[in-house]
C-alpha cells in the first residue's frame, strides 16, 4: 500500500499529513500481517521489534494476533470493575405514549362523544435517532500508570453504555496523532459503529493493552515514507488545536484525551468517574450519576483510597 501525504496549511504553516484509517481491528491486523515495508532510511532500528518486553509487552507477532481476540492481561479485573461501576448507572427506558389522533389503532371514546376530530388513539412518534462520535487518544506520557489507563478504558465503555441507554448511537474511534517538524502522523481505528453491539473484549486491547500502542502503532508508523528524522524519538504528541483541524473534530464530537489530561488518577474509579464526566460537559439528555456516592455500597474489598486490596477479590496485580 503506497502512502501519499496530504499537504495542508494549518495555523499558518504547511504540513504533510500521513494518515492511516482502519475501519476495524481486523483491517489493522491484515495490514500488519501483510508485512508493510519498513522505512529503514528513517528507522534504522525497528523499535516495534526491539523494545524490551518489560516496556512494550509481548512480541510484535503475538501482539498482532491479539487484534482478533484473546488478550487477557488484566481483563478479568477490568470486567469486574466495569460491571461494578455500571451498577451505579440510572436505568433509563423510553416508552411511547398513546395520544389522540385522527387515525389510530383504537377509539378515543370521550373525543368521539364530544364530536372532536381526534377520535382515535395512536402511539406518539418514535424519537429521532441521534448519533455521537467518540474519539479516544491512545497516546499517554511515560509517567502514566496502568491503573490510570485501565480506569480510562472502563469510563470510556461506561460512557458508551450511557449513550445507548438514551437511544443515542455511537461511533467509537481510537487513534494516535503525532508530529515532527512539518510532518504529521495519524492512525485511527474504528472500534464500534452504530447498531453494533459493544465487544468489550476487542475494545479492551486497544484501550488498555500497552502492546497495541508500543508495538502495533509503532509498526504502522515505521512504514510511513517520512522525510524527517522520526527514528530518533518517533515524534511528539500533536497539539490539540492541530489535532481537531486534521481530524475534523467539531464541538459535537467527544474527544477523550490522555488519562492525566482527563484528571484520572487511577486510584479510585468512582472519583475518577466524576472528574471524567465533569470534563466532558455532557448535555442534560444524559443522566450521569454522582459515582462517588456509590463507593461504600460495593461488595469488593477496598482500602481507604478505593483501590482493590491486595490478595482479595478483584485486587490489582
N, C-alpha and C positions, 0 to 999 in steps of 0.2 A: 504494500500500500504506500503510494507516494504522498507525502505530506507537503502541501504548499502553504506557506504562511500567508495570512491576510494582512494587508497594510491598513493601518487605521490611525487617524490623528486623535490623540487623547490628551486633553489638558495642555494643548499647545506643543505636543511632542509626537513625532512619528514612531509608531511601534509596529513590530512584526509579531503577529499573534499565531502561535502554533497551537491548534485546538484539536482534541480528540473527543468525540461524543460517542458514548457507548449506550445503546438502548436497553441493555440488560447486563447482568453479570456474566451470562453465557457468552455474549458478544465479546466482552473483555477477555474471557478465558480463551476463546477461539483465536483472538488476535495474538495473545501471548504464546499460545501453543504453536502458532504458525512461525514462531521464531523471527520476529521483526529484526531487521538488520541494525546492529549497534553502530552508532556514530563514534567509531574508535578515535577519530581525529580529535573530537571534543571530550570523549570519555575514555581515556587510555586505561583507566581502572574501572571495571564494571562493578560498582558498589552494590547493585541489586543481587549480585552473587557473592561478593567478597565480604560484605558486612558480617560481623560475628553474630551467631545465634543469640548471644546474650543481649544484643541490642535490637536486631531485626527479626528475631524469631526463627522459625523453621526455614529450610532451604527454599530457594526460588521455585523449584519444581513442585514441591509439596504445597507451597503457598498458592500456586496457580490452580492446583487441583481443588482447593477449598472453595473456589468460586461456585461449584455446583453442590456444595454442602459438606458437612462433616467436621466443620471447625468447632471444637468443643472446649477450648481453653477458657474456663470461667463461665461457660454457658449456663450451667445448672444454677449457679448463684444469680446470674443475670435474670433468668426466668423467674426465680423466686422473688427477687426484689421488684421486678416489673409487675408481677401479679399482686404483690403486697401494696404497691403504690396505687395501682388501678382500682383497688378495693375502696379507695377514698373518693373516687370519681362519682359525681352525681349522675344517676341513670336518667337519661333523657329519652322520652319517646314522643313521637308526633302522631296524634290521632286526627283523622279527618272528621269534621263535624257534619251533621245533617243540617242543611239550610233551605229555606223556602225558595222555590224556583217555578218558572212557567212549565218546564219539563223536568220530570224526575222519575224515581223508581217507586214511590208510594205517595198516597194522597195526604195533603195537609188539610185536615177536616175543618179546623176553625177558619182558615182562609177561604175554603170553599163555601162555607155557610155565610161568611161575610161578603162574598162576591168579589174578592180581590183577585188579581191576575195570577199571583203566585200560589197556585193550589196544589203544588206537589213538593215533595222533599227530594233533594239530591245531595250527594257528598260535596263539600267545598273543594275548590280546585287544588290539585296536587302542588305542593311547594315547588317553586322553580329550582332546578338543580344548580347548586353552586360548586365552584371548584377553587382550589388553592394550590399554589406551587410552593414546596418547601425545599430549600437548598441548604445542605449542611457541609461546611468546610472541614475537610478531614485533616487539614494541617494544624499542628499544635506545637508549642515550644518544647524544648528539651526538659524543662522543669515540670511539665505536666505529668501527674501521676496516673497510673492505670485506673485508680478509683474515680478520678475525675472523668476519664474517658468513658468508663462504664456508666456512670451516672448520667452523662450527656446522652449516651445511647438510649438508656431507659426513658429519659424525659422526652426525647425525640419521638419514640414509638408511642409514648403515652399521649403526646400532642396529636398524633395521627388518630388515635382512638377517640379522643375528644371531638375532633372534627367530624369523624364518621358517625359518631353518636348523634350529631346535629345535622346529619344528612348533607355534609359538605365533603365532596370527593377530593382526594389528594393525589398529587404527583409528588414523588419524593426523589430528589437527586442528591448524590454525594459527589463532591468534586475536590480537586486540588487546583489552586491557581498561584503561580509563582512568576518571578520575573528576574531578569538580569540585563542591566543597561537598557537597550531599546527592544528587548525580546521578551515576550510573554508566553508562558506555557499554561494551558488549561486542559484538564482531563476531567470529564464529568460522566457519571454512570447513573442511569435511571434505575432505581430500585423498586419503584411501585408506580402504577398508573391507576386512574380512576376505575372503580369496578373490580379491581384485582384485590383478592384477599391478601392481607399483610402476612408475608412469610418471615416470621421472626428469626428463624434460623439463618436464612440468607442475608437478612439485613444486619444481623449481629456481626458477621465477619467484616464487612467494610466499615461499620460504625465503631467497632471495638478492637478488631484484630490488628496488632502492630505490623504483622506481615503484609497486610493489604497496603498500608502506606509506605512502608520501608522496603518492601520487595517489589510489589506489583506496580505501583505508580512510579517508582523509581525506574523500573524496567521500561515502562512506556516512555518516560522522559528520555531515556538513553537512546531511543530510536528516532528522536526528533533531529531534523537536519539543521541544528542550531549553527550560528556563526560565532556567537560569543563563547567565552570560556566557562561553560556551565560545569565542567568536570571538576572544578576545584571545590565548590561549595553547593552545587546543584540549585543555585538561585535563592532568592529571598521571597517571603510571603508578599503577595500582591496587595497593595493598599486597597482598602475597601472602596474608595471613590473610583479607582480604576476598575476594580472587580465588577462593580454594579454596571458600569458602562459596557464592559466587554461581554458580560453575560446577560445584559438587558434585564437586570433585576430591578423591578419597579417598587412602588410603595405597597402594592397589594401582594407582593411576594414575601414570604417569610425566609429570612436569612439567619441560619444558626451558625454562629461563629465558634471560635475555639472555646474549650471549657473555661479557661481563665477569663476570656472576654465576656462569656455568658455569666460570670460570677459563680461558677460551680467549683466548690471546694473539695468534693469527693469524700466528705466525712459523714454528713447527714443528708440522706436522699430527700427528706421532707423539706429541710431548709433550702437545699439546692433547688427543689421544685418551685418553691415560692419565688425565689430570686429569678429563676429561669423564665417563669411565666410573666413576672413583672416586666422583664426586659422586652418581651415580645409584644406587649401592648395589644393584646387580642381584643377584638370587638366584643360588644356585650352579647352577641349572639351565642357565644361560647361560655358555658358555665364552668368556671375553674374554681375548685375548692381551695381553701387555705390548708395546704397539706401538713403544715407543722402541727396543726391541731390533732392529727391522726397518729402521731408518733407513738403515744403512750398506749394505743389500742392494739398494737401489733403483737403477734404471737411469737416472734423470733427473738431470742435473747440478744440484747444490745448493751453496749457500755454507755457511760454518761454522755458521750458525744453522738450517739445514734449509730455507731458503727457496729457491725456484727461482731460478737465476741469470739475470740479465737477458741477453736476446739468445740464449738457448739453449732447447732443447726444454722446453716446459712453463713458461716464465718468466711471471711475473705482469706485467701491463701496466697 
